[in-house]
Amino acid sequence: MENPAVITPRSLATEAVHAGREDLAGLGVHAVPLDLSTTYPSYDSRGEAARLDAFAATGARLEGPPVYGRLDNPTVSRFETALARLEGTQDAVAVASGMAALSACLLARGSLGLRHVVAVRPLYGCSDHLLSGGLLGTEVTWVDPAGIAAAIRPDTGLVLVETPANPTLAELDLRAIAHACGTVPLLADNTFATPVLQRPVQLGASVVLHSATKYLGGHGDVLGGVVACDEEFARRLRQVRFATGGVLHPLAGYLLLRGLSTLPVRMRAASQSAALLAGRLADDPRVAAVHYPRIGGAMVAFEVCGDPHEVIAAVRLITPAVSLGSVDTLIQHPASISHRIVDERDRRSAGVSDRLLRMSVGLEDVEDLWHDLDGALRAAARTPAVTSGS
Ligand SMILES: *Cc1c(COP(=O)(O)O)cnc(C)c1O
């Protein structure tokens, strides 16, 4: 049998379909086995004691059969292997949601006494809230990218950025930021770009976070989070996951692994439509501004001249709903929903205006999407513009 360690590098599309599944033919199966066991029988409790001691000491992935579902699950671990391969990292650790992933990172660093975080706005609303509220005992300093180096302290455990950022799609120069971080790990939330459009570790980030709920799952039916990183940080995250219990359900692991296999195809197709819609919106007099990242992607943010709430009320094919990354197109008003929890002044200073709409473009026919958007913009143009926020 082929040794996975010596396989020549494969393209992302190939890895998306095969990573984490190399042993299937040897097992005599074609679909990935879904292991729903919470516990595993073992007649060798001396051996289990030694393996548990090793995990407590190092946090390394368990060798041999699993012990208990909160420690390890074979289906979830396939998803972790595959995602690490796509992001080009040594390892990955999957948890119950994107917020559980961020929490695990903060706890992993905080437990070493490194409780200070330097972060750049905008971030996803709940990430902003988790840092601002200090719920996990962290303290945050918000900076512009140029202020990162000066904000770093001896107890800084992480520098946290999103690019393209939720919801404005603002882009950051990860290479320059990684340089400014020095020895402090740079955590890049890569939820919007996915490894199809951007691999942050190649640009100098050391930790890559995903809300797997979005593009990795891709069908709006799984909550999950995952952190791709080096083995040392992954070990710490596994210990945090074991102690705090924010595990990913095996069925979610199964669905996320399946989602990865179509990720490159979905991202490319949706990005093509998103770019086309962004171009039409930019030329449209009913639209005040369009934000579309240089690296592309399936997200479009735009500010309407009329009332954005009327656009939300008027879409018919597009679903008015929070979240993103599904096969169907979703639209939402960040100031009301995804970023509602962020203080109004902070929200506006981060560029999240009250007129901003965030659209996650799916796989529908692009002319059908435009027809729906056009109708919704027409409805909004009949109402006066919102006055507050800029
Ligand atoms: C949705 C989202 C999160 C949080 O993920 P959940 O899976 O909802 O917990 C974190 N970061 C970004 C950029 C997101 O869009």
The ligand as a Tripos MOL2 file, in Angstrom:
@<TRIPOS>MOLECULE
LIG
   15    15     1     0     0
SMALL
NO_CHARGES

@<TRIPOS>ATOM
      1 C1        -19.9740   32.3010   11.2040 C.3       1 LIG1
      2 C2        -18.5990   32.7450   11.4750 C.ar      1 LIG1
      3 C3        -17.9440   32.3880   12.6530 C.ar      1 LIG1
      4 C4        -18.6310   31.6100   13.7500 C.3       1 LIG1
      5 O1        -18.9330   30.3200   13.3310 O.3       1 LIG1
      6 P1        -20.1360   29.4200   13.9190 P.3       1 LIG1
      7 O2        -19.9400   28.1400   13.2110 O.co2     1 LIG1
      8 O3        -21.4200   30.1310   13.6050 O.co2     1 LIG1
      9 O4        -19.9110   29.3150   15.3890 O.co2     1 LIG1
     10 C5        -16.6270   32.7910   12.8110 C.ar      1 LIG1
     11 N1        -15.9990   33.5120   11.8640 N.ar      1 LIG1
     12 C6        -16.6050   33.8810   10.7240 C.ar      1 LIG1
     13 C7        -15.8530   34.6860    9.7250 C.3       1 LIG1
     14 C8        -17.9190   33.5230   10.4860 C.ar      1 LIG1
     15 O5        -18.5300   33.9040    9.3540 O.3       1 LIG1
@<TRIPOS>BOND
     1     1     2 1
     2     2     3 ar
     3     2    14 ar
     4     3     4 1
     5     3    10 ar
     6     4     5 1
     7     5     6 1
     8     6     7 2
     9     6     8 1
    10     6     9 1
    11    10    11 ar
    12    11    12 ar
    13    12    13 1
    14    12    14 ar
    15    14    15 1
@<TRIPOS>SUBSTRUCTURE
     1 LIG1         1 GROUP 0 **** ****
